[in-house]
Amino acid sequence: MTLPKIACLDVLAPAVQDETRAVAAPDFEIRFAETGSEQELRALVADADFVLVGPAPLGADLIGHCSRARLIQKYGVGIERIDVEAARRARIPVAIAAGSNAAPVSELVLALMLAVNRRLLFADRSVRAGAWPRPEMRSTCLQLDGKTVGLLGFGAIARATARRLSGFDVRILYHSRARADAATERTLRVEAVALDELLARSDIVSVHVPLSPATRHLIDRAALAKMKPDAILLNTARGGVIDEAALVDALRSGRLRGAGLDVYTDEPPASDNPLFGLDNVVLMPHAGGGVFDNVRHVMGHAIGNMRKVLACEPLAPADVVVP
């Protein structure tokens, strides 16, 4: 019997490929991109029943070669690199794996809070270079205890972050288009506020909204000016939500104390990106969900949706982008 074919468009490490194959077995034949070249990807999708994609771009041209695809499945949640309208025109459903990366990304949010507040990378570089900046650390570092954390957006990752913050003595504010129910607010001990209030009251602002025309540069110069001068800004969502040039200016001038970033306007950032020259920034390579022990979970969610399609079962509403 011929197995349905999955085309994975991302170049994955061999160990991650092995984990993904284990999840797909015995129901699918899965093939992985090895170079990511346009020619290779066209050949991969030409006879694929399912297209599995992470950060790799999936534009209209490539979608036009998906002649047999029954589902385009994102392992993760961000869809800005998928031409959703082209998929809609081609009548190919598109789905995400809602919530599958919430745990590791929320862990990174806490790691960035602590790393920026305690200047961990500066301290590490200094000690390795033979310095002993203990006096400077005491005068420039802050604890998390007693601070106000503002969550911009309140989806799965923001809620997982709020749960993980329960062990710290912090106040949690959130701003979202849709307010959570009262039971969720009580359980997570969060307070819904307007965006301007969140910016003005928070010692730490963490971005958790998708990138869309409505959210592009949501954190601009005006928004940064509303933040406390000793506040820090974290972004593990999408780079375009923050005006990067305005952020650099705020960090250079001392208008903002620090930042922790996993995402950027351009990825990877150019070698002359001014963020690289700042000591008050902790930088990650868009790896919030990139932990090995979550591969089976996230791929299991994604490939589980393919199994549902084969069984003519409905996908979870939170996963459906194009029905």
C-alpha positions, 0 to 999 in steps of 0.5 A: 500500500502506498503511504500518504506523503509528507513534504517537510520544507525546513532543513532540520538536524538529523536528530530532529528528522529522526524524531519526526519520522518516529511520530509519522510512522507507520502512517506516512512517508515523510521527506525532508528538505536537505538544501532548501533550494527552490528547485528541491522544494518544488520537487518535494511538494509536487506529489505530496499529500501534506506539506509540513512547514516551520520557518521556511517561506511558503509563497504563492509560486510554491503553493502553485506546485502543491497539486495534491496537497490536502493540508498545509500544516505549520508546526508552530503558530506564526503564519506570516511566511505562508501565503494564506490567500494563495492557499485559499485560492488553491483550496488547500486548507492551512492549519497551525499547531496551537499551543504546542510551543507554549511551554518552551517559549514561556520558559525562554521569556522567564530566562530573558527576564532574569538574564536582562535584569541580572545582566548575565551575559555582561557578567559572563563576558567580564569574568571570562575577560579577567574582570570582576564587575561585582560593584557595577553589578550591584548598582545596575542589576534588579531583582524580579521580586516585587516587579510588575510584568505586562503581557501584551497579548494573552494567548497560550504562550502568555498564559503559560508565562503567567503560570510560570510567574506564579512562583515569583512575587510579581504583579501581572497585567495583560492587554488583549483584544479579547479579555479572558474569562473571570475564572482564568483571571483569578486562577492566573492572578492577572489584571486586564488593562488598556495598552497605555496603562500596561506600558506605563505601569510595567517594569517588564513588558513581554510581547505575545501578539502575532504579526499582522497589519494591525500589530506591525510596529505596535511598539513604536517610538510613542509606545516606548516613550510611555514605558518606565525608563528603568523598564525592560522589553522582551519579544519572543513573538515576531520582530515586526511588532517592534520598531527596531530602530526606535528600540535601538534609540531608546536603549542607547539613550537610556530611555529603556534599561534593557531588552531581550529579543528572540525575533527581529525585523529581518531574520537572520539580522544583518551583521551590522545590526546596531543591536549587536553593539549594545551591552543591555540586550540579550539576543537569541536566534528565534529559538524560543520553541527550539528544544529537542524534548518538545519535538515529538510534542509539536510534531505529534500535534502537527502530524496528528492534524494530518491523521484527522484529515485522512480520517475525515475528522474536524481539526480543533478550531484553534488550529484552523487558518483556512478551512 
